[in-house]
Amino acid sequence: MFSDLDGWLRARADANLFSGVVLVRHGAEQVFAGAYGWASRRWPIPVRMEMRFDTASITKLFTSVAALQLVDRGLLSLDASITGLVDLAGTTISDAVTIRHLLLHTSGIADDADEEADEDYEALWIDKPCYSVTETRHFLPQFVHKPPNFAPGEGCRYCNVGYILVGLAIEEITGASYRDQVRRAVFGPAGMSGSDFYDRREPAPDVVEGWEPVTEDGRITGWRQNIFSYPPIGSPDGGAHVTAADLVRFLQAVRAGELLSPELTGQFLTPQVRHHVADDGLELWHSFGLAFVRYPDGTLRNFFKEGVNPGVSGIINHYPTAGLDAVVLSNSSEGAWEPVAEIRRRVTGS
């Protein structure tokens, strides 16, 4: 199935179309692993498998598990109003918005940059320095006064900042910073020893830099680093730095019931809300961070979480029929997607 994948990926790396890592495992067995391209285009430094990549929105999985752990402990209810946990007085956030709504993308609250409306997240930082947003509460002015898209529970629209509010609830309940809570309650128990939240302004070992191609007439003429494209350190909606192996450890730990109770493990791994139906009949569903793809007959093809930002793209994918976990992490916003599609084609035939 993957015998010639290395050559395919190497050809894309040689053409400047892919820089990153690919890891496929069947349980504890490593089926495929490969590292390609440059971790820094300034020097340059080649990518290695053990390097840490900015995972963008994949971080939402860690936020979700950290919140559900508080539910397991009886410290938080999925149906608790976010305004009863976080001071949102004078904002447009309704008292009817619950933790469940926020985790399932059914809150209706406006995003700071609406991905489904093709708004540009990078444009947020033209007038506001990205380096001024380093704590969870710093994100609030970007969205809490915008009118909602719909009433809570009456739709499903992907919303990054819903996870910002969940992160604030985690901080209120635990008395710890969001990052410290995830380090202690998620990364540690899952055995994610290579993962952390790194400030891109500071030196750290084996942290891959994000770069975007500069093009002219369809040709790559140079590269631009993403240091001014979004805040410098990860937050509840994105930006944790994780190795490919640690992402597999995380998803396997969740499936094994090592991070959540049996009840919440089952809910986490079960489609909860249908997002949309594609032209080919494939259905996209959400649970608490994960997305699920169902065939028209209702059977599950795969479940995943992806992330993308300028200089960042990646995915953790599980194919239940084949029993495979597949990770692709890249340090450009377009780099991951063709390898992701190629792996899916080899596993599912579609």
Phi, psi and omega in degrees: 000322183241017187298326181250013182294324180301315179296320179298315180291321180296323178296322178291322177295318180297332179268011180064028180257348178211132171221120182160202182231152175228132179222130176232128179229148172244097189063235179273352183277128176277116182271321180204143173209135178202144178238138189217150172079207193239129175285331173219128178272356180283326190265309353265161180236127182288149176291141171235156185300326185277004181284154182263130178248143168297125185260004179049232189288352173302334178304334180302331177299320181291322177297315181299313180296319179299321178290316181294330175298324177291327174296315178301326182276358181078014182265350183212144174247138177299334182260015175287140175290134180294330181287345174276350181250328184233137179289106179236028180300139178080009179252177178269005180285119185286148174298341182279351180284124182249169175302319179301312178303315184295318181288332182263004182063034179244015184286332184081353182293152180285141177275161176290323171222111188281106181297323182287344175258011178061030174285148187267111179298323181298331182291342178299335190257015176289316182257346180239122181300128180298331182286355177274356182246095183233349177241157186303316183293340180297340181282339190305315183300343183281347184213342191287350178252005179277145179292145181291161177277327179197168179290148181306131177085358184256017178185181176219116182218123183304131186217110180298314190287347171303324179284335171299315180295321176298319178300321177295322177296319177300318180294319180297318185285319186271337186075007179250161173292154178306314184295317179297321180295319179292320177302314187283318190261341183243298183301315182298302181298332180277355181074028182271068188289343181264008189247148179189182174252110183253137175279120185292350177277350186243150179288139176209144184289141171058033175257119185285139177273146177265134181224146176240139179290143171259124186242154174214122183054039177080001180253142175283119181252352179177188182222145180235128180286153188266023188294339179252014187268340179192169184305152191283348182223148187297156183222180184298341180260355179168160169109003174293145177260121191221146173276160178299317181297322179293325177297318177296317178303317180300307185294325177291324178295321176297311183296330180279358180076024183274346184246336183226162175296162177305319181297311183283332172299315178299317179293320180299324185262014180240131176303132184250318187223131177280130181271305178196169175244126181282169181300330180274006178089352177291135182257137174253124179241157175243147162239216184274069180113320180281155170243145184236138177249123179246141172290164179304334179276003176095350180286152184273125176275310181195164167228154194199170163218129180244164177213146178209138172209167171305126181080011184213134166203146181183170182202148164243125188232137174238128177252101188296324181296317180275345182069029185252141167252129182232129178240134169232125176233133182224153177256041163213158188287340180252351190297325188282334200287321177290320171300321177300313181294324179293318177295316178300317180300319182289330182274317188252343184080008180222000000 
